[in-house]
């Protein structure tokens, strides 16, 4: 495995790293992401419904596909990557260490797939381009998806985006289907911000996280790139221009399931500056054993506060214009909760009557 400094293998640079025994995904989840997941988990039979949708695609088939076509990482195959996998899983105290595959692909990307036993896939270009610390950030990010249960919800989004032609098979069509898909995309974008935080908790090096985002954006080594300039790109993207640019930003976002790399770097920097990161590193974080007691109302309140803060602090010209004319932000994350909850309840009511 190559690293950015030209070495092969080698030890991760020693740092004072902290493990997080029993950490709950609530510790790092973005408030909007966390509230949407909490709401979905509180809906009766929600997981049953979601898994039924995911059942259209076979986790077993996907795993067999990667067994046949990719390289499964273990102590004998790509052993250094295997060590990083174990390190990331240990830091987040994962109950089950997910399998890891490397597949031949020229895009700088990684995935978390599956439902009952999620597994990770790194594209070969990412493995070649990233050094050990950057890989540790990516592995932590993907394991954040695992710990949060994102593989299930991402699979639902993947499924719903492909069922528009078979609307007779499930009662989700037309505008309702489009609304749920768009809401899940909004949740997905927030989930990526959440898992960047998980990746930072694993690598515990903001520089490594920023380098990873820079390489995702440029697809090249970053010897002639500058951290500050890259972050300023993200800040400029969020605030430059007039309302027309705001509309363009909105259109750029609507079709995406991931935020842009420069935006992610800015958002992660804001989280570090909020002091939550250092509090978690100091041992002040929610534990999994308390997840059942998590207050749904409190999660919704935090999400609403997060959206309000983002709205109030936005430098986007379109947002400023909407505020001036009395407009309001639309919480797409809340939409998916309402739509899925109403759908499940209607199913339950029909079942009770039959």
VENCORHU-V226657 format. One record per residue. N is the residue number from 1. RES is the residue in one small letter. SS is DSSP state (helix for helix, strand for strand, loop for the rest). PHI is phi as a letter, one per 40 degrees, with the letter a starting at -180 (* if undefined). OMEGA is omega as a letter, one per 30 degrees, with the letter a starting at -180 (* if undefined). Layout:
BEGIN
N:RES:SS:PHI:OMEGA  N:RES:SS:PHI:OMEGA
END
This chain:
BEGIN
1:x:loop:*:l  2:x:strand:c:l  3:x:loop:b:a  4:x:loop:c:l  5:x:loop:c:l  6:x:loop:g:l  7:x:loop:c:l  8:x:strand:b:a  9:x:loop:g:l  10:x:loop:g:a  11:x:loop:c:l  12:x:loop:c:a  13:x:loop:d:a  14:x:loop:c:l  15:x:loop:b:l  16:x:loop:c:a  17:x:loop:b:a  18:x:loop:b:l  19:x:loop:c:a  20:x:loop:b:a  21:x:loop:c:l  22:x:loop:g:a  23:x:strand:c:l  24:x:loop:c:l  25:x:helix:c:l  26:x:helix:c:a  27:x:helix:c:a  28:x:loop:b:a  29:x:loop:c:l  30:x:loop:d:a  31:x:helix:d:a  32:x:helix:c:l  33:x:helix:c:a  34:x:helix:c:a  35:x:helix:c:l  36:x:helix:c:l  37:x:helix:c:l  38:x:helix:c:a  39:x:helix:c:a  40:x:helix:c:a  41:x:helix:c:a  42:x:helix:c:a  43:x:loop:c:l  44:x:loop:d:l  45:x:loop:g:a  46:x:helix:c:a  47:x:helix:c:l  48:x:helix:c:l  49:x:helix:c:a  50:x:helix:c:l  51:x:helix:c:l  52:x:helix:c:l  53:x:helix:c:l  54:x:helix:c:a  55:x:loop:c:l  56:x:loop:c:l  57:x:loop:b:a  58:x:loop:c:l  59:x:helix:c:l  60:x:helix:d:a  61:x:helix:c:l  62:x:helix:c:a  63:x:helix:c:l  64:x:helix:c:l  65:x:helix:d:a  66:x:helix:c:l  67:x:helix:d:a  68:x:helix:c:a  69:x:helix:b:a  70:x:loop:b:l  71:x:strand:b:l  72:x:strand:c:a  73:x:loop:c:l  74:x:loop:a:a  75:x:loop:c:a  76:x:loop:b:l  77:x:loop:b:a  78:x:loop:f:a  79:x:helix:c:l  80:x:helix:c:l  81:x:helix:c:l  82:x:helix:c:l  83:x:helix:c:l  84:x:helix:c:l  85:x:helix:d:l  86:x:helix:c:a  87:x:helix:c:a  88:x:helix:c:l  89:x:helix:c:l  90:x:helix:c:a  91:x:helix:c:l  92:x:loop:c:l  93:x:loop:f:a  94:x:loop:c:l  95:x:loop:c:a  96:x:loop:b:a  97:x:loop:c:a  98:x:loop:c:l  99:x:loop:c:a  100:x:strand:b:l  101:x:strand:b:l  102:x:strand:b:a  103:x:strand:b:a  104:x:loop:c:a  105:x:loop:a:a  106:x:loop:c:l  107:x:loop:c:a  108:x:loop:c:a  109:x:loop:a:l  110:x:strand:a:a  111:x:strand:a:l  112:x:strand:b:a  113:x:strand:b:l  114:x:loop:g:a  115:x:loop:b:a  116:x:loop:c:l  117:x:loop:b:a  118:x:loop:d:l  119:x:strand:b:a  120:x:strand:b:l  121:x:strand:b:l  122:x:strand:b:l  123:x:strand:c:a  124:x:helix:c:a  125:x:helix:c:l  126:x:helix:c:a  127:x:helix:c:a  128:x:helix:c:a  129:x:helix:c:a  130:x:loop:c:l  131:x:loop:c:a  132:x:helix:d:a  133:x:helix:c:l  134:x:helix:c:l  135:x:helix:c:l  136:x:helix:c:l  137:x:helix:c:a  138:x:helix:c:l  139:x:helix:c:l  140:x:helix:c:l  141:x:helix:d:a  142:x:helix:c:l  143:x:helix:c:l  144:x:helix:c:l  145:x:helix:d:a  146:x:helix:c:a  147:x:helix:c:a  148:x:helix:c:a  149:x:loop:g:a  150:x:helix:c:a  151:x:helix:d:l  152:x:helix:c:a  153:x:helix:c:l  154:x:helix:c:l  155:x:helix:c:l  156:x:helix:c:l  157:x:helix:d:l  158:x:helix:d:a  159:x:helix:c:a  160:x:helix:c:l  161:x:loop:c:a  162:x:loop:b:a  163:x:loop:b:a  164:x:helix:c:a  165:x:helix:c:a  166:x:helix:b:a  167:x:helix:d:a  168:x:helix:c:a  169:x:helix:c:l  170:x:loop:a:a  171:x:loop:c:l  172:x:loop:b:a  173:x:loop:b:l  174:x:helix:f:a  175:x:helix:c:l  176:x:helix:c:l  177:x:helix:c:l  178:x:helix:c:l  179:x:helix:c:l  180:x:helix:c:l  181:x:helix:c:l  182:x:helix:c:l  183:x:helix:c:l  184:x:helix:c:l  185:x:helix:c:l  186:x:helix:c:l  187:x:helix:d:a  188:x:helix:c:l  189:x:helix:c:l  190:x:helix:c:a  191:x:helix:c:l  192:x:helix:c:l  193:x:helix:c:l  194:x:helix:d:a  195:x:helix:c:l  196:x:helix:c:l  197:x:helix:c:l  198:x:helix:c:l  199:x:helix:c:l  200:x:helix:c:l  201:x:helix:c:l  202:x:helix:c:a  203:x:helix:c:l  204:x:loop:f:l  205:x:loop:a:a  206:x:helix:c:l  207:x:helix:c:l  208:x:helix:c:l  209:x:helix:c:a  210:x:helix:c:l  211:x:helix:d:l  212:x:helix:c:l  213:x:helix:c:l  214:x:helix:c:a  215:x:helix:c:l  216:x:helix:c:a  217:x:helix:c:a  218:x:helix:c:a  219:x:loop:g:a  220:x:loop:b:l  221:x:loop:c:a  222:x:loop:b:a  223:x:loop:d:a  224:x:loop:b:l  225:x:loop:b:a  226:x:loop:b:a  227:x:helix:d:a  228:x:helix:c:l  229:x:helix:c:a  230:x:helix:c:l  231:x:helix:c:l  232:x:helix:c:l  233:x:helix:d:a  234:x:helix:c:l  235:x:helix:c:l  236:x:helix:c:l  237:x:helix:c:a  238:x:helix:c:a  239:x:helix:b:a  240:x:loop:c:l  241:x:loop:g:a  242:x:loop:b:a  243:x:helix:c:l  244:x:helix:c:l  245:x:helix:c:l  246:x:helix:c:l  247:x:helix:c:l  248:x:helix:c:l  249:x:helix:c:l  250:x:helix:c:l  251:x:helix:c:l  252:x:helix:c:a  253:x:helix:c:a  254:x:helix:d:a  255:x:loop:c:a  256:x:loop:c:l  257:x:loop:b:l  258:x:loop:b:l  259:x:loop:c:l  260:x:loop:c:a  261:x:helix:c:a  262:x:helix:c:l  263:x:helix:c:a  264:x:helix:c:l  265:x:helix:c:l  266:x:helix:c:a  267:x:helix:c:l  268:x:helix:c:l  269:x:helix:c:l  270:x:helix:c:a  271:x:helix:c:l  272:x:helix:c:l  273:x:helix:c:a  274:x:loop:c:l  275:x:loop:g:l  276:x:helix:c:a  277:x:helix:d:a  278:x:helix:c:l  279:x:helix:c:l  280:x:helix:c:l  281:x:helix:c:l  282:x:loop:c:l  283:x:loop:g:a  284:x:loop:c:a  285:x:loop:a:l  286:x:loop:c:a  287:x:strand:b:l  288:x:helix:d:a  289:x:helix:c:a  290:x:helix:b:a  291:x:helix:c:a  292:x:helix:c:a  293:x:helix:c:a  294:x:loop:c:a  295:x:loop:c:l  296:x:helix:c:a  297:x:helix:c:a  298:x:helix:c:l  299:x:helix:c:l  300:x:helix:c:l  301:x:helix:c:l  302:x:helix:c:l  303:x:helix:c:l  304:x:helix:c:l  305:x:helix:c:l  306:x:helix:c:l  307:x:helix:c:a  308:x:helix:c:l  309:x:helix:c:l  310:x:helix:c:l  311:x:helix:c:a  312:x:helix:c:a  313:x:helix:c:a  314:x:loop:c:l  315:x:loop:c:a  316:x:loop:c:a  317:x:helix:c:l  318:x:helix:c:l  319:x:helix:c:l  320:x:helix:c:l  321:x:helix:c:l  322:x:helix:c:l  323:x:helix:c:a  324:x:helix:c:a  325:x:loop:c:l  326:x:loop:g:l  327:x:loop:c:l  328:x:loop:b:l  329:x:loop:c:l  330:x:loop:b:a  331:x:loop:c:a  332:x:helix:c:l  333:x:helix:c:l  334:x:helix:c:a  335:x:helix:c:a  336:x:helix:c:l  337:x:helix:c:a  338:x:helix:c:a  339:x:helix:c:a  340:x:helix:c:a  341:x:helix:c:l  342:x:helix:c:a  343:x:helix:c:a  344:x:helix:c:l  345:x:helix:c:l  346:x:helix:c:l  347:x:helix:c:a  348:x:helix:c:a  349:x:helix:c:l  350:x:helix:c:l  351:x:helix:c:a  352:x:helix:c:a  353:x:helix:c:a  354:x:loop:c:*
END
